[in-house]
Amino acid sequence: MGRPKGWTTERTGRAPMRSPGRPQINQRQTRQSFWECISAGLSSEDAAQACGVSGPLGPRWFREAGGMPPITLEPPSGRYLSFSEREDIALLRAQEYGVREIARQLGRSPSTISRELVRNAATRGGTLQYRATVAQWKAERAAQRPKVTKLAKNKQLQAYVQERLAGAMRDAHGKRIPGPSVPWKGRRHGRRADRRWGTSWSPEQISRRLQLDFPDDASMRVSHEAIYQALYIQGRGALKRELCACLRTGRALRVPRARTQQRGKQFITSELLISQRPPEVADRAVPGHWEGDLIIGLNSSAIGTLVERTTRFTMLLHLPPMAGHVPGAHIKNGPAMTGHGAEAVRDAIAAKIATLPQQLGKSLTWDQGAEMAQHAQLRIETGMTIYFCDPRSPWQRGTNENTNGLLRQYFPKGTDMSRYRERELDAVADTLNGRPRKTLGWRTPAEALNALLSDAQATRVATTP
């Protein structure tokens, strides 16, 4: 017969202690190893396999901790017994060695071994039996020092932080403006999706402003890192995880710094970076050097843009969806069905460059997008040298960025690019090439390109014997 709800022990009058579960085997050291791998830039699955646990467990640890290490990564000091030492104690104890002999072999004090054998021994069955796994598990539980965070203790400070982070927006008359209703889904907001409206101060702004608003109150101080930890790490008891939606990034999980430094594409080597581009490209003296990019539209549709640096002559790439494409559907590890995958972009560029004279196909500068993963094959097909900009440096393709801004007059954000045919894209490019430009002395890009081609033709005729 089961015990009724609220049952208490007769001796103490308190509810019985909840079982902590099955003892783990050196869990702390395993978790430290996991977070060290995360800090080195490994994915959650790879880090889990590297530290000897199952693959699905790694993402679970990462999500529960909000992407931040919940334990210190410093190696344990020699003051405390390690798991390997506890294994040695269990083996020597099984061989019936005395406490002083075990202490002598381990280089420890006899009192340390004596306390370990009593304090962390397994008590199941009414006898004291020393097992290394149970002893390590008990030691880790006893070493936990749950400390209430400053934000959880100081309600005034907590209210201040929460108001600056997620406070309601108000009009000039003080009336609350709720903004869009956005449910919390436990992950980052989608692209071009509604965002939660709030005061949305950054944690650093909140931390610095406290010093001005409360100059004489030392209790009203908190670092921006403590605010991030209160948001991302579960169990802090101060701020709810859904308030992450009020951060500028809107991330539900914090991204380790090592991962952000590895965002460069693996197909790009140092020889292909823009720093290796010859000086003649930068001074725009020689035609035939191009800049390219994609303009993304609704439902992941896209068109490609190519701009010649000297004349600003523009060509548009038609990138229709592949056969069988379903808007909104995604095939994991499958081809880019939307039409702007590496193969589609390579073929479209090669087809456009083939329509130009050979002297106008010298080089192409692109950003580090995955659509240029087949740049080596593109170089073979067109003879163009491919260069890549540095990460997050669009100004290194300033001509192309300016042209994309002009094209937004015809293709504003939110446009479904897949509805346009190649004939229509060519018409837009011809229209842009027929506009006079101040930088060209009010000539049009088409006139500037024809002048260069005529001069090159005249030079070849004059030098022919």
VEXZA-886912 format. One record per residue (C-alpha): residue in one letter; x negated, y negated, z. Coordinates in steps of 0.2 Angstrom, whole numbers, plus 5000, padded with zeros to 4 digits. Example, Ala and Ser with C-alpha at 12.3 -4.5 7.8 and 13.67 -1.06 7.14 Angstrom:
<rs>
a493850225039
s493250055036
</rs>
This chain:
<rs>
m500050005000
g499349834995
r499049695007
p500249555006
k499749385000
g498949275013
w498249425022
t496849395035
t495749495045
e496249535063
r494449495070
t494149325062
g495849265057
r495149205040
a495449275023
p494249415017
m492749355007
r493049374988
s491849504980
p490449414971
g490549554958
r489249674951
p487449624955
q486549554940
i484749604936
n483549454937
q484949334930
r484049174935
q482449214926
t483449274911
r484449114911
q482849004912
s482149104898
f483749064888
w483648884891
e481848874887
c482248944870
i483648824868
s482448684872
a481248754859
g482648724845
l483348904844
s485148934841
s486249004855
e486249184847
d484349184843
a484049124861
a485149264868
q484249394859
a482549324863
c482849334882
g483649514880
v485449484882
s486849514870
g487149394856
p488949334861
l488349294878
g487149154872
p488549044865
r489649074880
w488249014892
f487948864880
r489748814880
e489948834899
a488448724902
g489048594889
g487348614880
m486348554895
p485248674906
p486248694923
i484648754931
t482848694932
l481648764919
e480148744930
p479248914934
p479548974952
s478248944965
g477249084973
r478149044989
y479549154986
l479549344981
s479749374962
f480749514954
s479149604950
e478649604968
r480349664974
e480149814962
d478449854969
i479149844987
a480549964982
l479250084974
l478050074989
r479550095001
a480150254992
q478350324994
e478650295013
y477250165015
g477350055031
v477749865031
r475949815034
e475249925020
i476549855008
a476049685013
r474249725011
q474449784993
l475549634988
g474549504997
r475949445007
s476249425026
p476949575035
s478349465042
t478849425024
i479049605020
s479949645035
r481249505033
e481449555015
l481849735019
v483249685031
r483949535024
n484149585006
a484349775007
a485849865000
t487149895013
r488350005004
g488750165013
g488350095030
t486450125027
l485050005023
q484250055006
y483149934998
r483449914979
a482549784969
t484049734958
v485149704973
a483749614983
q483449494969
w485349464967
k485549424985
a484049314985
e484749214971
r486449194979
a485549134995
a484449014986
q485948914979
r486148744986
p487848674980
k487748494982
v489148374979
t488748244965
k488748064969
l490148034957
a491248164966
k490848084983
n491047904979
k492847884973
q492647694969
l491147734958
q492047874950
a493547764946
y492347624939
v491447744927
q493147824921
e493947664918
r492447594907
l492347764898
a494147804895
g495147654901
a496647604891
m496547464878
r497647314881
d498247164870
a498046984874
h499546994885
g498947134895
k500147264887
r499347434885
i499047504868
p498947694868
g498247714851
p498347884842
s498948044851
v497448164849
p497548324859
w495948394866
k495348554857
g493648574866
r492648534851
r492048384841
h493348284831
g493448324813
r492848214799
r493948064795
a495148124809
d496048014822
r494947974838
r495547944855
w495647754859
g494847694875
t493647564883
s492347684877
w490747604885
s489247714883
p488547794899
e487047674898
q488147524897
i489047584912
s487447614922
r486747444918
r488347344921
l488447414938
q486947314943
l487847154938
d489547194945
f488947254962
p487247174965
d487247194984
d488147374984
a486747504983
s488047644983
m488747584966
r487347654956
v487247794945
s486147844930
h486747864913
e486048044913
a487148084929
i488648024919
y488148144904
q487948284916
a489648254924
l490448254907
y489648404900
i489248524914
q490748624921
g490948624940
r490248454944
g491948404950
a491848214944
l492348194926
k493448304915
r492648374899
e493948304888
l493248124892
c491848174880
a493048114866
c492847934872
l490947944868
r490347874852
t489848044845
g491348134851
r490348284854
a491048414866
l489348494868
r487648404870
v486448444856
p484648484862
r483348364856
a482348504848
r483848544836
t483948364831
q482148364826
q482448514815
r483748444804
g482648434789
k483048564776
q481848714774
f481748694756
i480848524757
t478948524759
s477848374763
e477248364745
l479048324740
l479348184752
i479548004746
s477947954753
q477048054739
r477947964726
p476747864714
p476647674715
e477347654698
v479047714704
a479147584718
d478747434707
r480047474694
a478847434680
v479047604671
p480747664666
g481347844668
h481347854687
w483047894694
e483947904711
g485448014714
d486748054727
l488548124730
i490148024733
i491248134744
g493148124742
l494648204749
n494648394752
s492748394750
s492948344732
a491448254725
i490648174710
g488748144707
t487847984704
l486247954694
v485447774693
e483947724684
r482847614695
t482247494681
t483847454672
r485147514684
f485947614671
t487147734679
m487747914674
l489148004684
l489148194686
h490748294684
l490848424698
p492548514697
p493148644710
m492648824706
a493948944700
g494949014715
h494648864726
v495948834739
p495948664747
g495648674766
a495048854765
h493248904770
i492249064766
k490949084779
n489249104771
g490049104754
p489748994739
a490248804739
m491948824730
t492248634730
g491048624716
h489648524723
g488548674728
a486648684723
e487048784707
a488348664701
v487348504705
r485848574696
d486748624680
a487648454680
i486048354682
a485148454669
a486648434657
k486548244659
i484648224658
a484648324642
t485648184633
l484248064637
p482648034627
q481148134635
q480247974641
l481747934652
g481648094663
k480148064674
s480748084692
l482248094703
t482448044721
w483748124732
d484248134750
q483948294760
g485648364756
a485848554753
e486548524736
m484748504730
a484148674737
q483848724719
h482648584715
a481248694709
q482348774695
l482948594691
r481148534688
i480848684677
e482348644666
t482148454665
g480348424668
m480748294681
t479748284697
i480948284712
y480648184728
f481648184744
c481948034756
d481648044775
p483048104785
r484347974789
s483447844778
p484747794765
w483847624762
q482447724753
r483747744739
g484347564739
t484747554721
n485847714722
e486747654738
n487147484730
t487847574715
n488847694725
g489647534734
l490147464717
l490847634712
r491947634728
q492947504718
y493547644707
f493447784719
p493847724737
k493647824752
g495047954753
t495147984735
d495348154728
m493848164716
s494348324708
r495848244698
y494648154687
r493948234671
e492248204664
r492948094650
e493647974664
l492047974674
d491047934658
a492247784655
v491947714673
a490047734670
d490147644653
t491147504662
l489847484676
n488447484663
g489347344653
r489347224668
p487947084668
r486747094683
k485846954691
t484347064694
l484247094675
g484346904670
w486246924668
r485947064655
t486947224656
p486147394661
a486547454644
e485647314635
a484147324647
l484047514643
n484247484624
a482847354625
l481647474633
l482047604621
s481747484606
d480147424613
a479547604615
q480047654598
a479147494590
t477547534600
r477547714593
v477847654575
a476447524577
t475147654583
t475547784570
p474147784556
</rs>
